[in-house]
Amino acid sequence: MQTGLMVFHHVQISCPAGSEETLRDYYSGLLGLTEVPKPPILAVRGGAWFRSADGSELHLGVEPDFRPARKAHPALLWPELDALAARLMEAGYEITWGGDEVPGMRRFHTFDPHGNRLEFLTSVATR
C-alpha cells in the first residue's frame, strides 16, 4: 500500500456577488497574494482567484445566498505573522490570537471583509 501525499491545489470559500473589488483590496492589496485570471468559462460566474508564492491558490466563488463561513476556515502558513497581524489591525481588522493548542505553532484568527473566518499561523521555529 502506498502512503498518500496530499498537497492542496486550491481551497475555495464563498463571497457575495459583486464583491470582486473588495476581494482584490483585501487578498491582493493587504495580504499580497497575486490575482490569477479565471478561465473565461468560469469568469462569468464572478468571484476571484488568488495565488501565494508557493503556488497554492485561494478561490473565492460567488454564492447567491451568501453566508460567511464563521467556523470552517482555511489555515494559511505565514512566515511573518507579527507583521501581518500589525497590517491587518492597522487596516481595522480584529485579530484573535490562539493559545498553544496547536503544538509548535503561533496563530491567530481574523475575518475577511465579508465575514469569512481565516487562520494564519507560523512555526515557532521561524520566529
MOPAC internal coordinates of N, CA, C and O (Angstrom, degrees):
PM7 1SCF
backbone

  N    0.0000 0     0.00 0     0.00 0    0    0    0
  C    1.4550 1     0.00 0     0.00 0    1    0    0
  C    1.5293 1   109.20 1     0.00 0    2    1    0
  O    1.2310 1   120.89 1   -46.04 1    3    2    1
  N    1.3023 1   115.91 1   133.96 1    3    2    1
  C    1.4558 1   121.45 1  -178.76 1    5    3    2
  C    1.5281 1   109.88 1   -89.53 1    6    5    3
  O    1.2310 1   120.96 1   -42.96 1    7    6    5
  N    1.3211 1   115.77 1   137.04 1    7    6    5
  C    1.4581 1   120.16 1   176.30 1    9    7    6
  C    1.5168 1   108.43 1   -78.93 1   10    9    7
  O    1.2310 1   120.57 1   -47.31 1   11   10    9
  N    1.3134 1   116.52 1   132.69 1   11   10    9
  C    1.4606 1   120.82 1  -177.55 1   13   11   10
  C    1.5166 1   112.64 1   -80.33 1   14   13   11
  O    1.2310 1   121.49 1   -34.07 1   15   14   13
  N    1.2867 1   114.76 1   145.93 1   15   14   13
  C    1.4547 1   121.99 1   171.68 1   17   15   14
  C    1.5154 1   105.82 1  -118.08 1   18   17   15
  O    1.2310 1   120.56 1   -59.06 1   19   18   17
  N    1.3140 1   116.54 1   120.94 1   19   18   17
  C    1.4545 1   119.49 1  -178.46 1   21   19   18
  C    1.5203 1   109.04 1  -112.12 1   22   21   19
  O    1.2310 1   120.83 1   -56.41 1   23   22   21
  N    1.3087 1   116.01 1   123.59 1   23   22   21
  C    1.4494 1   122.91 1   174.31 1   25   23   22
  C    1.5203 1   106.14 1  -126.60 1   26   25   23
  O    1.2310 1   120.40 1   -51.82 1   27   26   25
  N    1.3130 1   116.84 1   128.18 1   27   26   25
  C    1.4566 1   119.78 1  -179.94 1   29   27   26
  C    1.5183 1   111.05 1   -75.81 1   30   29   27
  O    1.2310 1   120.79 1   -46.45 1   31   30   29
  N    1.3205 1   116.10 1   133.55 1   31   30   29
  C    1.4554 1   121.65 1   169.02 1   33   31   30
  C    1.5202 1   108.65 1   -79.73 1   34   33   31
  O    1.2310 1   120.94 1   132.35 1   35   34   33
  N    1.3455 1   115.80 1   -47.65 1   35   34   33
  C    1.4584 1   119.96 1   176.91 1   37   35   34
  C    1.5196 1   110.92 1  -155.81 1   38   37   35
  O    1.2310 1   122.02 1   -17.56 1   39   38   37
  N    1.3104 1   113.74 1   162.44 1   39   38   37
  C    1.4577 1   123.55 1   171.84 1   41   39   38
  C    1.5165 1   105.33 1  -124.66 1   42   41   39
  O    1.2310 1   120.54 1   -40.69 1   43   42   41
  N    1.3176 1   116.57 1   139.31 1   43   42   41
  C    1.4672 1   119.58 1   178.98 1   45   43   42
  C    1.5164 1   110.19 1  -115.03 1   46   45   43
  O    1.2310 1   121.34 1   -44.33 1   47   46   45
  N    1.3303 1   115.04 1   135.67 1   47   46   45
  C    1.4545 1   121.90 1   170.37 1   49   47   46
  C    1.5189 1   107.55 1  -125.22 1   50   49   47
  O    1.2310 1   120.65 1   -16.97 1   51   50   49
  N    1.3068 1   116.36 1   163.03 1   51   50   49
  C    1.4650 1   121.36 1  -174.50 1   53   51   50
  C    1.5187 1   111.99 1   -90.50 1   54   53   51
  O    1.2310 1   121.89 1   -21.30 1   55   54   53
  N    1.3293 1   113.98 1   158.70 1   55   54   53
  C    1.4566 1   121.29 1   175.94 1   57   55   54
  C    1.5239 1   108.48 1  -148.14 1   58   57   55
  O    1.2310 1   120.31 1   -20.23 1   59   58   57
  N    1.3279 1   117.02 1   159.77 1   59   58   57
  C    1.4607 1   119.22 1   177.35 1   61   59   58
  C    1.5277 1   111.41 1   -77.90 1   62   61   59
  O    1.2310 1   120.76 1   -24.10 1   63   62   61
  N    1.3139 1   116.15 1   155.90 1   63   62   61
  C    1.4696 1   121.67 1   176.85 1   65   63   62
  C    1.5276 1   109.86 1   -60.11 1   66   65   63
  O    1.2310 1   120.91 1   -36.99 1   67   66   65
  N    1.3269 1   115.87 1   143.01 1   67   66   65
  C    1.4591 1   121.46 1   176.49 1   69   67   66
  C    1.5208 1   114.80 1    76.84 1   70   69   67
  O    1.2310 1   119.82 1  -164.95 1   71   70   69
  N    1.3207 1   117.96 1    15.05 1   71   70   69
  C    1.4698 1   120.72 1  -175.03 1   73   71   70
  C    1.5278 1   113.82 1  -100.30 1   74   73   71
  O    1.2310 1   120.12 1  -167.88 1   75   74   73
  N    1.3142 1   117.37 1    12.12 1   75   74   73
  C    1.4675 1   120.51 1  -172.95 1   77   75   74
  C    1.5340 1   113.51 1   -58.33 1   78   77   75
  O    1.2310 1   119.28 1   138.08 1   79   78   77
  N    1.3131 1   118.99 1   -41.92 1   79   78   77
  C    1.4704 1   120.04 1  -179.18 1   81   79   78
  C    1.5244 1   111.55 1   -65.79 1   82   81   79
  O    1.2310 1   120.67 1   139.90 1   83   82   81
  N    1.3242 1   116.32 1   -40.10 1   83   82   81
  C    1.4642 1   120.18 1   176.54 1   85   83   82
  C    1.5259 1   110.18 1   -62.87 1   86   85   83
  O    1.2310 1   120.71 1   139.19 1   87   86   85
  N    1.3374 1   116.25 1   -40.81 1   87   86   85
  C    1.4673 1   120.71 1   177.76 1   89   87   86
  C    1.5213 1   110.67 1   -61.72 1   90   89   87
  O    1.2310 1   120.28 1   135.14 1   91   90   89
  N    1.3203 1   117.07 1   -44.86 1   91   90   89
  C    1.4726 1   121.08 1   179.76 1   93   91   90
  C    1.5262 1   110.85 1   -62.06 1   94   93   91
  O    1.2310 1   120.76 1   135.87 1   95   94   93
  N    1.3341 1   116.16 1   -44.13 1   95   94   93
  C    1.4691 1   119.76 1   179.83 1   97   95   94
  C    1.5230 1   111.35 1   -58.90 1   98   97   95
  O    1.2310 1   120.32 1   139.29 1   99   98   97
  N    1.3197 1   116.99 1   -40.71 1   99   98   97
  C    1.4608 1   121.18 1  -176.47 1  101   99   98
  C    1.5295 1   111.93 1   -80.74 1  102  101   99
  O    1.2310 1   120.67 1   122.01 1  103  102  101
  N    1.3241 1   116.33 1   -57.99 1  103  102  101
  C    1.4694 1   119.63 1  -171.75 1  105  103  102
  C    1.5321 1   113.03 1   -74.80 1  106  105  103
  O    1.2310 1   119.64 1   144.14 1  107  106  105
  N    1.3212 1   118.30 1   -35.86 1  107  106  105
  C    1.4692 1   119.85 1   176.10 1  109  107  106
  C    1.5197 1   110.85 1   -90.76 1  110  109  107
  O    1.2310 1   120.83 1   126.97 1  111  110  109
  N    1.3343 1   116.03 1   -53.03 1  111  110  109
  C    1.4565 1   120.28 1  -174.91 1  113  111  110
  C    1.5171 1   114.17 1   -64.55 1  114  113  111
  O    1.2310 1   120.43 1   130.66 1  115  114  113
  N    1.3222 1   116.77 1   -49.34 1  115  114  113
  C    1.4597 1   121.29 1  -175.23 1  117  115  114
  C    1.5313 1   112.85 1   -87.73 1  118  117  115
  O    1.2310 1   120.47 1   135.22 1  119  118  117
  N    1.3354 1   116.71 1   -44.78 1  119  118  117
  C    1.4673 1   119.96 1  -177.97 1  121  119  118
  C    1.5272 1   113.01 1   -86.87 1  122  121  119
  O    1.2310 1   120.02 1   158.36 1  123  122  121
  N    1.3315 1   117.56 1   -21.64 1  123  122  121
  C    1.4604 1   120.39 1   178.54 1  125  123  122
  C    1.5139 1   115.19 1    83.14 1  126  125  123
  O    1.2310 1   120.02 1  -164.60 1  127  126  125
  N    1.3392 1   117.57 1    15.40 1  127  126  125
  C    1.4641 1   120.28 1   176.28 1  129  127  126
  C    1.5273 1   109.31 1   -76.07 1  130  129  127
  O    1.2310 1   120.43 1   -25.50 1  131  130  129
  N    1.3111 1   116.78 1   154.50 1  131  130  129
  C    1.4599 1   122.33 1  -179.69 1  133  131  130
  C    1.5198 1   109.69 1   -92.76 1  134  133  131
  O    1.2310 1   120.58 1   -52.29 1  135  134  133
  N    1.3293 1   116.49 1   127.71 1  135  134  133
  C    1.4629 1   118.55 1   176.03 1  137  135  134
  C    1.5211 1   109.23 1   -72.21 1  138  137  135
  O    1.2310 1   121.12 1   -42.78 1  139  138  137
  N    1.3186 1   115.47 1   137.22 1  139  138  137
  C    1.4601 1   123.07 1   179.78 1  141  139  138
  C    1.5221 1   107.54 1  -110.45 1  142  141  139
  O    1.2310 1   119.48 1   -52.53 1  143  142  141
  N    1.3413 1   118.60 1   127.47 1  143  142  141
  C    1.4682 1   119.18 1   177.45 1  145  143  142
  C    1.5273 1   110.81 1   -60.86 1  146  145  143
  O    1.2310 1   121.13 1   -46.40 1  147  146  145
  N    1.3103 1   115.44 1   133.60 1  147  146  145
  C    1.4619 1   119.83 1   176.61 1  149  147  146
  C    1.5257 1   108.84 1   -78.66 1  150  149  147
  O    1.2310 1   119.59 1   -31.62 1  151  150  149
  N    1.3188 1   118.38 1   148.38 1  151  150  149
  C    1.4655 1   119.89 1   173.94 1  153  151  150
  C    1.5323 1   109.16 1   -57.41 1  154  153  151
  O    1.2310 1   119.78 1   -37.33 1  155  154  153
  N    1.3393 1   118.03 1   142.67 1  155  154  153
  C    1.4682 1   120.82 1  -175.88 1  157  155  154
  C    1.5271 1   114.24 1   -50.71 1  158  157  155
  O    1.2310 1   120.12 1   140.75 1  159  158  157
  N    1.3182 1   117.38 1   -39.25 1  159  158  157
  C    1.4636 1   119.53 1  -178.01 1  161  159  158
  C    1.5337 1   111.36 1   -65.80 1  162  161  159
  O    1.2310 1   120.24 1   154.03 1  163  162  161
  N    1.3369 1   117.15 1   -25.97 1  163  162  161
  C    1.4630 1   121.35 1   178.23 1  165  163  162
  C    1.5267 1   112.67 1   -95.79 1  166  165  163
  O    1.2310 1   120.15 1   154.89 1  167  166  165
  N    1.3245 1   117.31 1   -25.11 1  167  166  165
  C    1.4648 1   121.20 1  -178.09 1  169  167  166
  C    1.5221 1   112.19 1   -61.09 1  170  169  167
  O    1.2310 1   120.40 1   148.89 1  171  170  169
  N    1.3271 1   116.84 1   -31.11 1  171  170  169
  C    1.4686 1   119.70 1  -179.01 1  173  171  170
  C    1.5275 1   111.99 1   -65.59 1  174  173  171
  O    1.2310 1   120.08 1   163.29 1  175  174  173
  N    1.3160 1   117.46 1   -16.71 1  175  174  173
  C    1.4687 1   121.35 1   179.34 1  177  175  174
  C    1.5260 1   112.61 1   -81.10 1  178  177  175
  O    1.2310 1   120.33 1   168.42 1  179  178  177
  N    1.3413 1   116.97 1   -11.58 1  179  178  177
  C    1.4585 1   120.52 1  -177.36 1  181  179  178
  C    1.5162 1   111.25 1    85.93 1  182  181  179
  O    1.2310 1   121.27 1     8.04 1  183  182  181
  N    1.3212 1   115.18 1  -171.96 1  183  182  181
  C    1.4574 1   120.65 1  -177.22 1  185  183  182
  C    1.5149 1   111.25 1    84.11 1  186  185  183
  O    1.2310 1   120.66 1     9.76 1  187  186  185
  N    1.3106 1   116.34 1  -170.24 1  187  186  185
  C    1.4654 1   121.16 1  -178.01 1  189  187  186
  C    1.5213 1   109.66 1  -157.90 1  190  189  187
  O    1.2310 1   121.04 1   -26.73 1  191  190  189
  N    1.3330 1   115.61 1   153.27 1  191  190  189
  C    1.4578 1   122.63 1   177.48 1  193  191  190
  C    1.5236 1   108.81 1  -117.65 1  194  193  191
  O    1.2310 1   121.06 1   -37.74 1  195  194  193
  N    1.3298 1   115.58 1   142.26 1  195  194  193
  C    1.4574 1   121.62 1   179.60 1  197  195  194
  C    1.5223 1   109.57 1  -132.98 1  198  197  195
  O    1.2310 1   121.01 1   -33.05 1  199  198  197
  N    1.3337 1   115.67 1   146.95 1  199  198  197
  C    1.4680 1   121.53 1  -177.35 1  201  199  198
  C    1.5256 1   109.58 1  -124.88 1  202  201  199
  O    1.2310 1   121.37 1   -39.29 1  203  202  201
  N    1.3312 1   114.99 1   140.71 1  203  202  201
  C    1.4644 1   120.43 1   175.41 1  205  203  202
  C    1.5276 1   109.06 1   -91.76 1  206  205  203
  O    1.2310 1   121.00 1    -7.49 1  207  206  205
  N    1.3170 1   115.69 1   172.51 1  207  206  205
  C    1.4665 1   120.84 1  -178.15 1  209  207  206
  C    1.5211 1   112.51 1   -61.19 1  210  209  207
  O    1.2310 1   119.72 1   153.61 1  211  210  209
  N    1.3406 1   118.15 1   -26.39 1  211  210  209
  C    1.4688 1   120.28 1  -179.59 1  213  211  210
  C    1.5226 1   113.08 1   -85.04 1  214  213  211
  O    1.2310 1   120.06 1   178.70 1  215  214  213
  N    1.3319 1   117.49 1    -1.30 1  215  214  213
  C    1.4580 1   121.49 1   177.75 1  217  215  214
  C    1.5163 1   114.95 1    97.20 1  218  217  215
  O    1.2310 1   119.55 1   167.93 1  219  218  217
  N    1.3254 1   118.47 1   -12.07 1  219  218  217
  C    1.4667 1   119.15 1   177.92 1  221  219  218
  C    1.5305 1   109.25 1   -73.69 1  222  221  219
  O    1.2310 1   121.57 1   -28.51 1  223  222  221
  N    1.3216 1   114.60 1   151.49 1  223  222  221
  C    1.4613 1   119.70 1  -173.63 1  225  223  222
  C    1.5205 1   112.08 1  -122.49 1  226  225  223
  O    1.2310 1   121.95 1   -29.07 1  227  226  225
  N    1.3237 1   113.88 1   150.93 1  227  226  225
  C    1.4551 1   123.11 1   172.79 1  229  227  226
  C    1.5214 1   106.11 1  -118.51 1  230  229  227
  O    1.2310 1   120.68 1   -62.64 1  231  230  229
  N    1.3217 1   116.30 1   117.36 1  231  230  229
  C    1.4636 1   121.80 1  -179.54 1  233  231  230
  C    1.5163 1   108.87 1  -103.73 1  234  233  231
  O    1.2310 1   120.55 1   -47.46 1  235  234  233
  N    1.3140 1   116.56 1   132.54 1  235  234  233
  C    1.4555 1   121.49 1   174.43 1  237  235  234
  C    1.5121 1   107.61 1  -112.53 1  238  237  235
  O    1.2310 1   121.10 1   -64.65 1  239  238  237
  N    1.3168 1   115.50 1   115.35 1  239  238  237
  C    1.4556 1   121.72 1  -175.41 1  241  239  238
  C    1.5172 1   111.71 1  -110.89 1  242  241  239
  O    1.2310 1   121.26 1   -41.79 1  243  242  241
  N    1.3227 1   115.19 1   138.21 1  243  242  241
  C    1.4637 1   121.45 1  -179.91 1  245  243  242
  C    1.5226 1   109.78 1   -67.39 1  246  245  243
  O    1.2310 1   121.63 1   -48.27 1  247  246  245
  N    1.3065 1   114.48 1   131.73 1  247  246  245
  C    1.4538 1   121.78 1   175.04 1  249  247  246
  C    1.5293 1   106.76 1  -122.61 1  250  249  247
  O    1.2310 1   120.01 1   -62.22 1  251  250  249
  N    1.3452 1   117.59 1   117.78 1  251  250  249
  C    1.4777 1   120.09 1  -175.66 1  253  251  250
  C    1.5287 1   113.63 1   -53.94 1  254  253  251
  O    1.2310 1   120.06 1   137.64 1  255  254  253
  N    1.3169 1   117.49 1   -42.36 1  255  254  253
  C    1.4615 1   121.64 1   178.80 1  257  255  254
  C    1.5266 1   107.97 1  -102.55 1  258  257  255
  O    1.2310 1   120.90 1  -121.30 1  259  258  257
  N    1.3393 1   115.88 1    58.70 1  259  258  257
  C    1.4599 1   121.84 1  -172.41 1  261  259  258
  C    1.5259 1   112.39 1   -60.70 1  262  261  259
  O    1.2310 1   121.75 1   -47.87 1  263  262  261
  N    1.3149 1   114.26 1   132.13 1  263  262  261
  C    1.4626 1   123.37 1   168.82 1  265  263  262
  C    1.5195 1   106.16 1  -136.37 1  266  265  263
  O    1.2310 1   119.75 1   -50.95 1  267  266  265
  N    1.3184 1   118.08 1   129.05 1  267  266  265
  C    1.4641 1   119.37 1  -177.57 1  269  267  266
  C    1.5239 1   112.22 1   -65.77 1  270  269  267
  O    1.2310 1   121.58 1   -29.56 1  271  270  269
  N    1.3132 1   114.58 1   150.44 1  271  270  269
  C    1.4690 1   121.53 1   175.43 1  273  271  270
  C    1.5237 1   107.39 1   -81.57 1  274  273  271
  O    1.2310 1   120.39 1   -73.63 1  275  274  273
  N    1.3153 1   116.85 1   106.37 1  275  274  273
  C    1.4610 1   121.60 1  -176.81 1  277  275  274
  C    1.5337 1   112.53 1   -91.85 1  278  277  275
  O    1.2310 1   120.36 1   159.64 1  279  278  277
  N    1.3317 1   116.92 1   -20.36 1  279  278  277
  C    1.4665 1   121.56 1  -179.76 1  281  279  278
  C    1.5363 1   110.36 1  -114.53 1  282  281  279
  O    1.2310 1   120.41 1   119.68 1  283  282  281
  N    1.3299 1   116.83 1   -60.32 1  283  282  281
  C    1.4708 1   120.63 1   177.83 1  285  283  282
  C    1.5255 1   108.39 1   -62.09 1  286  285  283
  O    1.2310 1   120.60 1   -37.86 1  287  286  285
  N    1.3352 1   116.45 1   142.14 1  287  286  285
  C    1.4622 1   118.65 1  -176.19 1  289  287  286
  C    1.5263 1   110.76 1  -164.41 1  290  289  287
  O    1.2310 1   120.65 1   -26.74 1  291  290  289
  N    1.3353 1   116.36 1   153.26 1  291  290  289
  C    1.4614 1   118.81 1   168.64 1  293  291  290
  C    1.5336 1   108.61 1   -80.09 1  294  293  291
  O    1.2310 1   120.81 1   -33.43 1  295  294  293
  N    1.3112 1   116.06 1   146.57 1  295  294  293
  C    1.4667 1   122.11 1   174.54 1  297  295  294
  C    1.5237 1   106.48 1  -111.83 1  298  297  295
  O    1.2310 1   120.80 1   -63.48 1  299  298  297
  N    1.3102 1   116.08 1   116.52 1  299  298  297
  C    1.4587 1   122.11 1  -171.53 1  301  299  298
  C    1.5252 1   110.73 1  -109.14 1  302  301  299
  O    1.2310 1   120.81 1   -58.14 1  303  302  301
  N    1.3278 1   116.05 1   121.86 1  303  302  301
  C    1.4621 1   120.42 1   176.04 1  305  303  302
  C    1.5227 1   108.97 1   -68.33 1  306  305  303
  O    1.2310 1   120.62 1   -47.81 1  307  306  305
  N    1.3229 1   116.42 1   132.19 1  307  306  305
  C    1.4600 1   120.96 1  -176.30 1  309  307  306
  C    1.5168 1   108.48 1  -140.19 1  310  309  307
  O    1.2310 1   119.05 1   -66.20 1  311  310  309
  N    1.3368 1   119.42 1   113.80 1  311  310  309
  C    1.4622 1   121.09 1  -173.76 1  313  311  310
  C    1.5308 1   114.41 1   -66.46 1  314  313  311
  O    1.2310 1   119.77 1   145.84 1  315  314  313
  N    1.3218 1   118.04 1   -34.16 1  315  314  313
  C    1.4714 1   121.33 1  -177.92 1  317  315  314
  C    1.5263 1   109.06 1  -107.15 1  318  317  315
  O    1.2310 1   121.10 1  -112.61 1  319  318  317
  N    1.3208 1   115.50 1    67.39 1  319  318  317
  C    1.4569 1   122.30 1  -172.03 1  321  319  318
  C    1.5280 1   112.84 1   -62.67 1  322  321  319
  O    1.2310 1   120.07 1   135.95 1  323  322  321
  N    1.3208 1   117.47 1   -44.05 1  323  322  321
  C    1.4641 1   120.19 1  -178.40 1  325  323  322
  C    1.5239 1   111.65 1   -64.93 1  326  325  323
  O    1.2310 1   120.41 1   139.94 1  327  326  325
  N    1.3217 1   116.83 1   -40.06 1  327  326  325
  C    1.4641 1   120.28 1   178.32 1  329  327  326
  C    1.5254 1   110.75 1   -64.87 1  330  329  327
  O    1.2310 1   120.38 1   140.01 1  331  330  329
  N    1.3322 1   116.87 1   -39.99 1  331  330  329
  C    1.4619 1   120.05 1   177.73 1  333  331  330
  C    1.5197 1   110.54 1   -65.28 1  334  333  331
  O    1.2310 1   120.13 1   135.41 1  335  334  333
  N    1.3239 1   117.36 1   -44.59 1  335  334  333
  C    1.4675 1   120.74 1   179.11 1  337  335  334
  C    1.5257 1   110.47 1   -58.56 1  338  337  335
  O    1.2310 1   120.25 1   136.22 1  339  338  337
  N    1.3223 1   117.13 1   -43.78 1  339  338  337
  C    1.4650 1   121.00 1   179.25 1  341  339  338
  C    1.5216 1   110.95 1   -62.72 1  342  341  339
  O    1.2310 1   120.44 1   136.67 1  343  342  341
  N    1.3298 1   116.76 1   -43.33 1  343  342  341
  C    1.4668 1   121.12 1   179.77 1  345  343  342
  C    1.5277 1   110.98 1   -62.54 1  346  345  343
  O    1.2310 1   120.42 1   135.87 1  347  346  345
  N    1.3258 1   116.79 1   -44.13 1  347  346  345
  C    1.4620 1   120.50 1   179.55 1  349  347  346
  C    1.5261 1   111.38 1   -64.73 1  350  349  347
  O    1.2310 1   120.07 1   135.90 1  351  350  349
  N    1.3290 1   117.47 1   -44.10 1  351  350  349
  C    1.4707 1   120.23 1   179.55 1  353  351  350
  C    1.5200 1   110.97 1   -64.75 1  354  353  351
  O    1.2310 1   120.37 1   140.78 1  355  354  353
  N    1.3269 1   116.89 1   -39.22 1  355  354  353
  C    1.4639 1   120.75 1   177.96 1  357  355  354
  C    1.5250 1   111.02 1   -62.30 1  358  357  355
  O    1.2310 1   120.69 1   148.20 1  359  358  357
  N    1.3309 1   116.29 1   -31.80 1  359  358  357
  C    1.4693 1   121.11 1   178.70 1  361  359  358
  C    1.5325 1   112.20 1   -84.56 1  362  361  359
  O    1.2310 1   120.30 1  -179.72 1  363  362  361
  N    1.3461 1   117.04 1     0.28 1  363  362  361
  C    1.4561 1   120.41 1   175.45 1  365  363  362
  C    1.5157 1   116.15 1    96.97 1  366  365  363
  O    1.2310 1   120.05 1  -169.64 1  367  366  365
  N    1.3263 1   117.51 1    10.36 1  367  366  365
  C    1.4653 1   120.70 1   179.47 1  369  367  366
  C    1.5260 1   110.22 1   -92.30 1  370  369  367
  O    1.2310 1   120.69 1   -41.78 1  371  370  369
  N    1.3220 1   116.29 1   138.22 1  371  370  369
  C    1.4563 1   121.96 1   178.67 1  373  371  370
  C    1.5274 1   109.79 1   -79.50 1  374  373  371
  O    1.2310 1   121.12 1   -41.65 1  375  374  373
  N    1.3140 1   115.45 1   138.35 1  375  374  373
  C    1.4619 1   123.34 1   179.78 1  377  375  374
  C    1.5264 1   107.72 1  -116.67 1  378  377  375
  O    1.2310 1   120.26 1   -46.53 1  379  378  377
  N    1.3255 1   117.11 1   133.47 1  379  378  377
  C    1.4651 1   121.65 1   173.89 1  381  379  378
  C    1.5230 1   107.90 1  -120.74 1  382  381  379
  O    1.2310 1   121.14 1   -72.49 1  383  382  381
  N    1.3231 1   115.42 1   107.51 1  383  382  381
  C    1.4586 1   120.38 1  -179.51 1  385  383  382
  C    1.5172 1   110.00 1   -72.78 1  386  385  383
  O    1.2310 1   121.00 1   -40.46 1  387  386  385
  N    1.3257 1   115.69 1   139.54 1  387  386  385
  C    1.4582 1   121.50 1   175.77 1  389  387  386
  C    1.5155 1   110.11 1   -85.94 1  390  389  387
  O    1.2310 1   120.92 1   -15.54 1  391  390  389
  N    1.3069 1   115.84 1   164.46 1  391  390  389
  C    1.4595 1   121.13 1   176.01 1  393  391  390
  C    1.5138 1   109.60 1   -86.76 1  394  393  391
  O    1.2310 1   121.13 1    34.26 1  395  394  393
  N    1.3073 1   115.44 1  -145.74 1  395  394  393
  C    1.4610 1   120.01 1  -178.91 1  397  395  394
  C    1.5280 1   111.54 1  -101.40 1  398  397  395
  O    1.2310 1   120.75 1  -148.82 1  399  398  397
  N    1.3437 1   116.18 1    31.18 1  399  398  397
  C    1.4620 1   120.99 1  -179.04 1  401  399  398
  C    1.5218 1   112.54 1   -63.73 1  402  401  399
  O    1.2310 1   120.33 1   149.16 1  403  402  401
  N    1.3170 1   116.97 1   -30.84 1  403  402  401
  C    1.4646 1   121.72 1   179.10 1  405  403  402
  C    1.5310 1   106.63 1  -105.35 1  406  405  403
  O    1.2310 1   119.83 1   -77.94 1  407  406  405
  N    1.3247 1   117.93 1   102.06 1  407  406  405
  C    1.4652 1   121.00 1  -175.36 1  409  407  406
  C    1.5312 1   112.39 1   -55.71 1  410  409  407
  O    1.2310 1   121.54 1   -45.74 1  411  410  409
  N    1.3271 1   114.66 1   134.26 1  411  410  409
  C    1.4555 1   120.69 1   176.46 1  413  411  410
  C    1.5161 1   115.16 1    80.22 1  414  413  411
  O    1.2310 1   119.91 1  -174.61 1  415  414  413
  N    1.3339 1   117.78 1     5.39 1  415  414  413
  C    1.4641 1   120.68 1  -176.71 1  417  415  414
  C    1.5299 1   110.84 1  -127.81 1  418  417  415
  O    1.2310 1   120.97 1   -34.94 1  419  418  417
  N    1.3175 1   115.75 1   145.06 1  419  418  417
  C    1.4712 1   123.09 1   165.87 1  421  419  418
  C    1.5089 1   105.41 1  -105.98 1  422  421  419
  O    1.2310 1   120.54 1   -35.66 1  423  422  421
  N    1.3407 1   116.57 1   144.34 1  423  422  421
  C    1.4605 1   117.76 1  -175.44 1  425  423  422
  C    1.5170 1   111.38 1  -158.17 1  426  425  423
  O    1.2310 1   121.91 1   -19.61 1  427  426  425
  N    1.3264 1   113.95 1   160.39 1  427  426  425
  C    1.4572 1   120.30 1   169.98 1  429  427  426
  C    1.5161 1   109.19 1  -145.52 1  430  429  427
  O    1.2310 1   121.80 1   -19.91 1  431  430  429
  N    1.3235 1   114.16 1   160.09 1  431  430  429
  C    1.4601 1   121.99 1   174.31 1  433  431  430
  C    1.5193 1   108.45 1  -112.43 1  434  433  431
  O    1.2310 1   121.48 1   -29.61 1  435  434  433
  N    1.3027 1   114.77 1   150.39 1  435  434  433
  C    1.4541 1   122.04 1   173.87 1  437  435  434
  C    1.5226 1   106.71 1  -151.86 1  438  437  435
  O    1.2310 1   120.29 1     1.90 1  439  438  437
  N    1.3131 1   117.05 1  -178.10 1  439  438  437
  C    1.4580 1   121.87 1   178.56 1  441  439  438
  C    1.5174 1   108.86 1  -128.88 1  442  441  439
  O    1.2310 1   120.65 1   -39.25 1  443  442  441
  N    1.3295 1   116.36 1   140.75 1  443  442  441
  C    1.4645 1   119.90 1   177.12 1  445  443  442
  C    1.5340 1   108.73 1   -73.37 1  446  445  443
  O    1.2310 1   119.31 1    -2.39 1  447  446  445
  N    1.3391 1   118.92 1   177.61 1  447  446  445
  C    1.4652 1   120.50 1  -176.00 1  449  447  446
  C    1.5280 1   114.46 1   -59.89 1  450  449  447
  O    1.2310 1   120.19 1   161.12 1  451  450  449
  N    1.3283 1   117.24 1   -18.88 1  451  450  449
  C    1.4641 1   120.30 1  -178.71 1  453  451  450
  C    1.5219 1   112.45 1  -104.34 1  454  453  451
  O    1.2310 1   120.45 1  -171.72 1  455  454  453
  N    1.3356 1   116.74 1     8.28 1  455  454  453
  C    1.4557 1   120.99 1   174.41 1  457  455  454
  C    1.5091 1   116.07 1    91.69 1  458  457  455
  O    1.2310 1   119.67 1  -172.92 1  459  458  457
  N    1.3375 1   118.24 1     7.08 1  459  458  457
  C    1.4632 1   120.88 1   176.22 1  461  459  458
  C    1.5265 1   109.65 1   -75.48 1  462  461  459
  O    1.2310 1   120.89 1   -47.97 1  463  462  461
  N    1.3155 1   115.90 1   132.03 1  463  462  461
  C    1.4569 1   121.14 1   179.62 1  465  463  462
  C    1.5279 1   109.97 1   -73.75 1  466  465  463
  O    1.2310 1   120.90 1   -43.22 1  467  466  465
  N    1.3212 1   115.88 1   136.78 1  467  466  465
  C    1.4610 1   123.25 1   176.46 1  469  467  466
  C    1.5233 1   108.48 1  -130.86 1  470  469  467
  O    1.2310 1   120.70 1   -37.51 1  471  470  469
  N    1.3170 1   116.27 1   142.49 1  471  470  469
  C    1.4589 1   121.36 1   174.07 1  473  471  470
  C    1.5250 1   107.90 1  -117.34 1  474  473  471
  O    1.2310 1   120.96 1   -45.23 1  475  474  473
  N    1.3224 1   115.76 1   134.77 1  475  474  473
  C    1.4592 1   122.30 1   175.35 1  477  475  474
  C    1.5166 1   107.17 1  -120.28 1  478  477  475
  O    1.2310 1   120.57 1   -45.34 1  479  478  477
  N    1.3330 1   116.52 1   134.66 1  479  478  477
  C    1.4506 1   119.47 1  -177.93 1  481  479  478
  C    1.5202 1   111.28 1  -146.51 1  482  481  479
  O    1.2310 1   121.89 1   -20.40 1  483  482  481
  N    1.3254 1   113.99 1   159.60 1  483  482  481
  C    1.4526 1   121.00 1   177.48 1  485  483  482
  C    1.5241 1   108.73 1  -145.23 1  486  485  483
  O    1.2310 1   120.90 1   -25.60 1  487  486  485
  N    1.2986 1   115.88 1   154.40 1  487  486  485
  C    1.4626 1   121.28 1   177.14 1  489  487  486
  C    1.5219 1   108.92 1   -70.67 1  490  489  487
  O    1.2310 1   120.35 1   -39.68 1  491  490  489
  N    1.3113 1   116.94 1   140.32 1  491  490  489
  C    1.4654 1   119.00 1   177.52 1  493  491  490
  C    1.5248 1   110.59 1   -64.06 1  494  493  491
  O    1.2310 1   119.68 1   160.14 1  495  494  493
  N    1.3118 1   118.22 1   -19.86 1  495  494  493
  C    1.4653 1   122.23 1   177.45 1  497  495  494
  C    1.5213 1   111.70 1   -69.47 1  498  497  495
  O    1.2310 1   119.34 1   158.80 1  499  498  497
  N    1.3674 1   118.87 1   -21.20 1  499  498  497
  C    1.4688 1   121.63 1  -178.41 1  501  499  498
  C    1.5180 1   112.28 1   -96.07 1  502  501  499
  O    1.2310 1   119.57 1  -172.27 1  503  502  501
  N    1.3196 1   118.43 1     7.73 1  503  502  501
  C    1.4746 1   122.05 1  -179.29 1  505  503  502
  C    1.4895 1   112.86 1   -64.76 1  506  505  503
  O    1.2310 1   120.10 1   180.00 1  507  506  505

